[in-house]
Amino acid sequence: DTMRRVVRQSKFRHVFGQAVKNDQCYDDIRVSRVTWDSSFCAVNPRFVAIIVDASGGGAFLVLPLHKTGRIDKSYPTVCGHTGPVLDIDWCPHNDQVIASGSEDCTVMVWQIPENGLTLSLTEPVVVLEGHSKRVGIVAWHPTARNVLLSAGCDNAIIIWNVGTGEALINLDDMHVDMIYNVSWNRNGSLICTASKDKKVRVIDPRKQEIVAEKEKTHEGARPMRAIFLADGNIFTTGFSRMSERQLALWNPKNMEEPIALHEMDTSNGVLLPFYDPDTNIIYLCGKGDSSIRYFEITDESPYVHYLNTFSSKEPQRGMGFMPKRGLDVNKCEIARFFKLHERKCEPIIMTVPRKSDLFQDDLYPDTAGPEAALEAEEWFEGKNADPLLISLKHGYIPGKNRDLKVVKKNILDNKPAGNKKSDLINAPKKAADASNPQNDAKLDEILKELKSIKDTISNQDERISKLEQQLAKIAD
C-alpha cells in the first residue's frame, strides 16, 4: 500500500479510460482460440489487425479503422499460412506492411492495399523460412527499415532483411528453453528476452553475445515478460513462488537486485506490458483479466508508481496498442487500446482531463514518426540511430507509403555486381521500345475482355441478391 499512500504530483494521476460506444466497436469477429500468450491484435493509424479462428490454416482480419459495426462473415482475410497465426506486428515505417508468424514454422510479410482488403489476400510479399518449429513472436526493428526479428519454439531468434528475404543473424544457441517474448531497445542496438528457464537475457544481436542476464528474475513457473524502457532499464512481469503476479524494474548494468519489485495480486493470467516511451507510462493487461492497470516510471523511489485501473465487465482475450501518431491530440488522448472479447473488438480511450482545447505540449513531446532512421544494410553493418521524431502539434496525417519491394539475391547468379545495376537501368528502356501497334491492339483486346467479365460478374451479383430477397420472402 505504500505505493498508494503518498500523494505524488503527476500530470497522469487523473488519466481515465473509457470504452467507446457500441457502434464504434468491431462486431461479430471470431477471435482466435489458440492457446498462445500473444496479444492477437495489432493496430496503427490506418488499420486494426486481429487474429481470427480459421478452419484449415491461419488467418487474420485487417480492417480500416473506420470500418466499425458488424463485420460480415464473408469479409476478406489474410490467409496464406497453413497453420494457425500466433503473432502479428505492423511495420513501424510503413502502415500497409504487416508481418505474421505461424504454427506452420514460417514468417510472412504482407502488403495491405491502401483502402483495405476487397479480396482475401493469400500471396505474401515474402515468405521467410528458417525456423524448424512454430513461430510465436515477430517484432520489427524500431529504427531500421525492413529489419524483422522472429522467435520460434525451436528456441532460436532470427533477424531478417525483409528487403532481400534473407536471414542475416541466427541466434540459435542462446536459449535452452522456450522464449516468452523479445523486446528491442529504443534504438534497436540490443534486445532483451524472457524465457521459460526464468532468465532475462540482454543480447547484442550483431555481436551475437549475451551482454547481461538475470537468473530467476521471477521465481514462479508461469510465463514472464521483459521489455526495454526508453532509458535503457528493463521492466519485467512474472510470478512469485507463491503464484502472485509481480512487476519489477532492472538496470541491465547491474542485474543483481531489482531497482523495484512489487507484488500485485494472485490472478493467473499473463501480464502483457504496453509501454509508452513519451510519457513513461506502462499499461498492464492481463490475459483473461477485465482490467488495465497503469503505472508511471520515474527516477524517484518507489520508481514504479501506481496510477489507476481501468475496469470493465468482460475479460480480455487480447489487446492492441495504438502508436502515438494514431491518437487524437485535440482530446488529450494519451493511449488507445483495442480490447478483444470473444466476438468483438472494443476500443478503449485513455485521456488526461484538461480544460483547455489548445495543444498540450507537455503531454505530447515529439514522438517516433514513420520514417526509418537507417536502411537495413547500415544496421547490419553496425550503425545505430534513434527514432526520427515528429511533432503532433497539428495532428498526424498519414503520408503515402512506398510499396515493399523484395529483391531476392540469387545464389546461382554470380555475375559481377556491376552488371546487375546496368541491367536494371536498361530494363525500362527495353520495355518502352516494345510499345508498338501490335501490342497496343493486344492491350485493347485484353481490356475489353476484362470489362466484359466485370460486367457479367456485376450482373450475376444483382441476380444473386434478387434471388436472395425472393428466398427471404418465401422463408418469412
Buried (B, 14 or more C-beta within 10 A) or exposed (E): EEEEEEEEEEBBEEBEBEBEEEEEBBBEBBBBEBEBBBBBBBBBBBBBBBBBEBEEBBBBBBBBBEBBEEBEEEBBBBBBBEBBBBBBBBBBBBBBBBBBBBBBBBBBBBBBEEEBBEEEBBEBBBBBBBBEEBBBBBBBBBBBBBBBBBBBBBBBBBBBBBBBBBBBBBBBEBBEEBBBBBBBBBBBBBBBBBBBBBBBBBBEBBEEEBBBBBEEBBEBEBBBBBBBBBEBBBBBBBBBEEEBBBBBBBBBEEBEEBBBBBEBEEBBBBBBBBBBBBBBBBBBBBBEBEBBBBBBBEEEEBBBBBBBEBEBEEBBBBBBBBBBBBBEBEEBBBBBBBBBBEEBBBBBBBBBEBEEEEBBEEBBEBBBBBBBBBBBBBBBEEBBBEBBBBBBEEEBEBEEBEEBEBEEEEEEEEEEEEEBEEEEEEEEEEEEEEEEEEEEEEEEEEEEEEEEEEEEEEEEEEEEEEEEEEEEEEEE
